[in-house]
Amino acid sequence: MKKSHGPAFRQQQKLLAHCPTCKGRAVVHGVFFEMACAACNASGWVDGLTGQPLPLEDLVLQLTMRLQQAQRRINELERPVPIRDPGEQYHQNNRRGTGGTNYTGD
């Protein structure tokens, strides 16, 4: 068996789900105004397995991990596609000519 005392070396990303009370909005409608949702600590997220609100320290950590994952995905999608053929670059618009037209150096 593996030893399992003490804190983990790496934090694991937990499964999060939208809060069923506020439906992920972090606020609930009162009689006259909106109030912070007490079921999810006004975050809109609960533990996906138990449905319980996460402690604030865990919530910040989990949301940061999800944000970093989303940012990596955005950076992946925004990365320019490499040009395989030099002739392909000749026909692409490089916006270096007059008025942003294509300039090829000919």
C-alpha positions in Angstrom: 0.0 0.0 0.0 1.0 3.5 -0.7 1.6 6.0 2.2 -1.2 8.5 2.3 -0.6 10.8 5.2 0.1 14.5 4.9 -0.9 16.9 2.1 -0.7 15.9 -1.5 2.3 17.0 -3.5 0.1 18.4 -6.3 -3.4 19.8 -6.1 -6.0 17.8 -8.1 -8.7 19.5 -10.1 -12.1 18.7 -8.7 -15.3 18.2 -10.7 -17.4 21.4 -10.3 -21.0 21.8 -11.1 -23.4 24.8 -11.3 -25.2 25.5 -8.1 -28.7 24.1 -8.3 -30.1 26.9 -6.1 -28.9 29.9 -8.1 -28.2 27.9 -11.4 -24.6 29.2 -11.6 -25.6 32.9 -11.3 -24.2 33.4 -7.7 -27.3 35.4 -6.7 -30.8 34.5 -5.8 -33.9 36.7 -6.2 -35.3 38.0 -2.9 -38.6 39.8 -2.6 -37.2 43.2 -3.6 -33.6 42.6 -4.6 -31.0 40.0 -5.5 -29.0 38.4 -2.6 -25.8 36.4 -2.6 -26.5 32.7 -2.8 -25.7 31.0 0.5 -25.8 27.5 -1.0 -22.6 28.1 -3.0 -20.8 30.9 -1.1 -21.9 33.3 -3.9 -19.7 31.6 -6.5 -22.2 29.7 -8.7 -20.2 26.5 -8.3 -20.5 23.5 -6.0 -18.6 20.2 -5.7 -19.8 18.1 -8.6 -19.7 14.8 -6.7 -21.4 15.8 -3.4 -23.3 19.0 -4.3 -21.8 20.7 -1.2 -20.3 24.2 -1.4 -16.5 24.3 -1.5 -14.6 26.1 1.2 -13.4 29.5 0.0 -9.7 28.4 -0.1 -10.5 25.4 -2.3 -12.9 27.4 -4.4 -10.3 30.0 -5.3 -7.8 27.2 -6.1 -10.2 25.3 -8.3 -11.4 28.4 -10.2 -7.8 29.4 -10.8 -7.0 26.0 -12.1 -9.9 26.1 -14.5 -9.0 29.6 -15.6 -5.4 28.6 -16.4 -6.7 25.6 -18.3 -9.0 27.8 -20.4 -6.2 30.3 -21.0 -3.9 27.5 -22.3 -6.7 26.4 -24.6 -7.3 29.9 -25.9 -3.5 30.4 -26.5 -3.5 27.0 -28.4 -6.3 28.2 -30.6 -4.8 31.6 -31.3 -1.4 30.2 -32.3 -0.8 31.1 -36.0 -0.8 28.2 -38.4 2.8 27.6 -39.7 3.3 28.1 -43.4 4.5 24.9 -45.1 5.3 26.1 -48.5 7.3 29.3 -49.5 4.9 29.8 -52.4 2.0 29.8 -50.0 3.5 32.8 -48.2 3.9 34.7 -51.5 0.1 34.6 -52.0 -0.9 35.5 -48.4 -1.6 39.1 -47.6 1.1 40.5 -45.4 -0.4 44.0 -45.1 2.9 45.7 -45.9 1.9 47.4 -49.1 0.2 50.8 -49.6 -3.1 50.9 -47.8 -2.5 47.5 -46.2 -2.3 45.6 -49.5 0.0 42.7 -50.2 3.7 43.6 -50.9 5.9 40.8 -52.3 9.1 42.7 -53.0 8.9 42.2 -56.8 
